[in-house]
Amino acid sequence: MVSKVDQEIEHPESGSGRIAKDLFAGAVGGVAQVLLGQPFDIVKVRLQTTSQYSGALNAATSIYKNEGALAFYKGTLTPLIGIGACVSVQFGGFNFARRYFEAQNTAKTGSGALSYSQYYAAGAFAGIANTVLSSPIEHIRIRLQTQPSGSARLYNGPIDCVRKLSAHQGVLGGVYRGTAVTFLREAQAYGVWFTTFEYLMNSDAARNNIKREDISTLKVAAYGGLAGEMLWISSYPFDVVKSKMQSDGFGKDQKYKSMRDCFAKVWAQEGARGFWKGIGPTLLRAMPVSAGTFATVEVTMRMIS
């Protein structure tokens, strides 16, 4: 259990009003996340799903040269709407689970202070809850990002993509392909994400003997950025497998029959390095995107609280 010295515990209002504020702040943070991160994300996905690029710089240069600047925002509509909802669920789910643990701890010990294992569990809960949204949203985004340009394009937009994916193997087998590994990625990623951020925030508050809300926005952004780095370092191999499965073909063109099969084939064909393709642009993206997300959420919460 983390000591009181290491914690600065909030006791937020209960009920639907608090949940609504959590969801709204998360949605605003999600919009900021997409606008900041989409160009990096398309480079990451291209590196994960094809071998035609020698590295991140080569991928970015080739996309710009062959497809134009707007190509870096391919498939943005889906995440702009969807990621706002996803981040809303992430922060709503985390704060819901955190308040549950606070209530349980208070009843047992008289103190609502969470252990960091409880912070991790709250973050993992948020990630699992988020998977219902994030799996199909990211699948559609990956299909739109990896399709050919011009007359060879496969999908005319998100709705057309959903329709064609469903036609292959139905909603569960088509649109929700890769959900099993997405559950694993989301639980690990957001468990680590929120735990890292809370540790840094709590440590700063204790070290400087201040309240959490008195921590500057610049520091909040810096701690959020560091949390983003830890998120991807801790979960990236799952993300590679997810991207490969969600860009795979159908029928006779399908390479991977299951999550386990995908892990085995990546290991056999590419070794350990295969699970880290594209990590460079991902970490480069993670710092500003995660910083912007946490800073936006914190500022929004301070404004509406």
C-alpha positions in Angstrom: 0.0 0.0 0.0 1.3 3.4 -0.9 1.7 5.7 2.1 -0.2 8.9 2.6 3.0 10.8 2.0 3.1 9.4 -1.5 -0.5 10.1 -2.3 -2.6 13.1 -2.8 -6.1 11.6 -2.9 -9.1 13.4 -4.4 -12.6 12.8 -3.1 -14.7 13.7 -6.1 -18.4 14.2 -6.2 -20.4 11.0 -6.6 -23.1 10.1 -9.1 -23.9 10.7 -12.7 -22.6 14.3 -12.6 -19.0 13.2 -11.9 -19.2 10.4 -14.5 -20.5 12.9 -17.1 -17.6 15.2 -16.4 -15.1 12.3 -16.7 -16.6 11.3 -20.0 -16.7 14.8 -21.4 -13.1 15.6 -20.4 -11.9 12.3 -21.9 -13.7 13.0 -25.2 -12.0 16.4 -25.5 -8.7 14.7 -24.8 -9.4 12.2 -27.5 -10.0 14.8 -30.2 -6.6 16.4 -29.2 -5.0 12.9 -29.4 -6.2 12.2 -32.9 -5.2 15.6 -34.3 -1.7 15.3 -32.8 -1.1 11.7 -33.6 -2.6 10.7 -36.9 0.4 11.4 -39.1 2.7 9.4 -36.9 0.1 6.6 -36.7 -0.1 6.0 -40.4 3.7 5.7 -40.6 3.6 3.2 -37.7 0.9 1.1 -39.4 2.6 1.1 -42.8 5.9 -0.1 -41.1 4.0 -2.8 -39.2 2.1 -4.2 -42.1 4.5 -4.0 -45.1 8.2 -4.5 -45.8 8.4 -1.9 -48.6 10.0 0.8 -46.4 13.5 0.8 -45.0 12.5 2.9 -41.9 10.2 5.6 -40.5 11.8 8.4 -42.5 11.7 6.5 -45.7 8.0 5.6 -45.1 7.0 9.2 -44.4 8.9 10.5 -47.4 7.4 7.9 -49.7 3.9 8.5 -48.5 4.3 12.3 -49.0 5.9 11.8 -52.5 3.5 9.2 -53.8 0.2 10.1 -52.1 0.5 13.7 -51.0 0.3 15.5 -47.6 -3.3 14.6 -47.1 -2.4 10.9 -47.0 -1.1 11.4 -43.5 -4.7 12.0 -42.5 -6.1 9.0 -44.3 -8.9 7.4 -42.2 -9.0 10.3 -39.8 -12.8 10.6 -39.7 -13.3 7.3 -38.0 -10.8 7.9 -35.2 -11.8 11.6 -34.8 -15.3 10.4 -33.9 -14.3 7.1 -32.4 -11.1 7.9 -30.4 -13.0 10.7 -28.7 -15.4 8.1 -27.5 -12.6 5.7 -26.7 -10.6 8.2 -24.5 -13.9 9.2 -22.9 -14.4 5.5 -21.9 -10.8 5.2 -20.8 -10.9 8.1 -18.3 -14.5 7.3 -17.3 -13.7 3.7 -16.7 -10.5 4.5 -14.8 -12.1 7.0 -12.5 -15.1 4.7 -11.9 -12.7 1.9 -10.9 -10.6 4.2 -8.9 -13.5 5.5 -6.8 -14.6 1.8 -6.3 -11.1 1.0 -4.8 -11.2 4.2 -2.7 -14.5 3.2 -1.2 -13.3 -0.3 -0.5 -10.1 0.9 1.0 -11.9 3.5 3.2 -14.3 0.8 4.5 -11.4 -1.5 5.3 -8.7 0.8 6.6 -10.2 4.2 7.0 -8.0 5.6 4.2 -9.0 5.8 0.5 -5.4 5.7 -0.7 -4.8 3.3 -3.6 -1.9 1.0 -4.0 -0.2 1.1 -7.4 -1.4 -2.4 -8.1 -4.9 -1.0 -7.7 -4.1 1.9 -10.0 -2.9 -0.7 -12.5 -6.2 -2.7 -12.1 -8.2 0.4 -12.6 -6.3 1.2 -15.8 -6.7 -2.4 -17.0 -10.4 -2.2 -16.4 -10.6 1.0 -18.4 -8.7 -0.7 -21.3 -10.9 -3.8 -21.3 -14.0 -1.6 -21.3 -12.5 0.4 -24.1 -11.9 -2.6 -26.3 -15.5 -2.9 -27.4 -15.0 0.5 -29.2 -11.3 0.5 -30.0 -11.1 -2.9 -31.8 -13.5 -2.1 -34.6 -12.5 1.6 -34.8 -8.8 0.7 -35.2 -9.5 -2.1 -37.6 -11.4 0.2 -39.9 -8.6 2.8 -39.6 -5.9 0.3 -40.4 -7.9 -0.9 -43.5 -8.2 2.7 -44.7 -4.6 3.5 -44.0 -3.1 0.5 -45.8 -5.3 0.4 -48.9 -3.9 1.5 -52.3 -4.5 5.0 -53.5 -6.5 6.1 -56.6 -8.5 3.8 -58.7 -7.1 0.7 -56.8 -8.6 1.7 -53.5 -10.7 -0.9 -51.8 -13.0 1.2 -49.6 -14.8 4.4 -50.2 -14.9 5.4 -46.6 -15.6 4.0 -43.1 -19.2 2.9 -43.8 -18.2 1.1 -47.0 -15.3 -0.5 -45.1 -17.7 -1.8 -42.4 -20.1 -3.2 -45.0 -17.3 -5.0 -46.9 -15.7 -6.4 -43.8 -19.0 -7.7 -42.6 -19.7 -9.3 -45.9 -16.6 -11.5 -45.5 -17.1 -13.1 -42.1 -19.9 -11.2 -40.4 -19.5 -8.5 -37.8 -17.6 -10.6 -35.2 -15.3 -12.3 -37.7 -14.9 -9.3 -40.0 -15.3 -6.0 -38.2 -14.1 -7.4 -34.8 -11.2 -9.4 -36.1 -8.2 -9.2 -33.7 -10.3 -8.4 -30.7 -8.7 -11.1 -28.5 -5.2 -9.5 -28.8 -6.7 -6.1 -28.5 -8.1 -7.1 -25.1 -4.5 -8.0 -24.0 -3.0 -4.9 -25.4 -5.6 -2.5 -23.9 -5.4 -4.1 -20.4 -1.6 -3.9 -20.3 -1.3 -0.6 -22.0 -3.8 1.4 -20.0 -2.8 -0.3 -16.7 0.7 1.0 -17.3 -0.4 4.3 -18.7 -2.5 5.4 -15.8 -0.2 3.9 -13.2 2.8 5.8 -14.5 0.9 9.1 -14.7 -0.6 8.7 -11.2 2.9 7.8 -9.8 4.5 10.9 -11.3 1.6 13.2 -10.2 1.5 11.8 -6.7 5.3 12.0 -6.3 5.4 15.6 -7.5 2.6 16.6 -5.1 4.3 14.9 -2.1 7.7 16.1 -3.0 6.6 19.7 -3.3 3.9 19.5 -0.6 1.2 20.8 -2.9 -2.2 19.7 -4.0 -2.6 17.8 -7.2 -4.6 20.6 -8.9 -1.7 23.0 -8.1 0.7 21.0 -10.4 1.4 23.2 -13.5 -0.1 22.2 -16.8 3.4 22.0 -18.3 4.3 19.3 -15.7 1.0 17.5 -16.3 1.9 17.4 -20.0 5.4 16.1 -19.3 4.2 13.4 -17.0 1.5 12.5 -19.5 4.2 12.2 -22.2 6.3 9.9 -20.1 3.3 7.8 -19.4 2.7 7.5 -23.1 6.2 6.2 -23.7 5.7 3.5 -21.0 2.3 2.6 -22.5 3.9 1.6 -25.8 7.1 0.0 -24.5 4.9 -2.3 -22.3 2.4 -3.3 -24.9 3.9 -2.9 -28.4 4.3 -6.6 -29.4 0.5 -7.0 -28.9 0.0 -4.0 -31.1 2.1 -5.4 -33.9 0.1 -8.7 -33.9 -3.1 -6.7 -33.8 -2.1 -4.7 -36.8 -1.0 -7.7 -38.8 -4.3 -9.5 -38.1 -6.4 -6.5 -38.9 -4.6 -5.9 -42.2 -4.7 -9.5 -43.2 -6.6 -10.9 -46.2 -9.7 -13.0 -46.2 -10.4 -16.5 -47.4 -7.4 -18.0 -49.3 -5.5 -14.7 -48.8 -5.6 -15.0 -45.0 -2.2 -15.6 -43.5 -3.0 -15.7 -39.8 -5.7 -18.1 -38.5 -5.6 -16.8 -34.9 -3.7 -14.6 -32.5 -1.4 -17.6 -31.5 -0.8 -18.4 -35.1 0.2 -14.8 -35.8 2.6 -14.6 -32.8 4.2 -17.9 -34.0 4.6 -16.8 -37.6 6.1 -13.4 -36.7 8.6 -15.1 -34.4 9.5 -17.8 -37.0 9.8 -15.3 -39.9 11.2 -12.2 -38.3 12.4 -13.2 -34.8 12.1 -10.9 -31.8 12.7 -7.8 -33.9 9.5 -8.5 -35.8 7.5 -7.5 -32.7 9.1 -4.1 -32.5 8.8 -2.9 -36.1 7.7 0.7 -36.2 8.5 1.4 -32.5 10.5 4.5 -33.4 7.7 6.6 -34.9 5.4 5.2 -32.2 7.5 6.5 -29.4 8.1 9.8 -31.2 4.3 10.1 -31.5 3.6 8.9 -28.0 5.2 11.8 -26.2 3.3 14.8 -27.7 0.0 12.8 -28.1 -0.1 11.5 -24.5 1.1 14.8 -23.2 -1.7 16.6 -25.1 -4.3 14.1 -23.9 -3.5 14.3 -20.2 -3.0 18.0 -20.3 -6.3 18.6 -22.1 -8.2 16.2 -19.8 -6.7 17.8 -16.6 -7.4 21.4 -17.9 -10.9 20.5 -18.9 -11.6 18.8 -15.5 -10.3 21.9 -13.7 -12.5 24.2 -15.8 -15.7 22.2 -15.3 -15.2 21.1 -11.7 
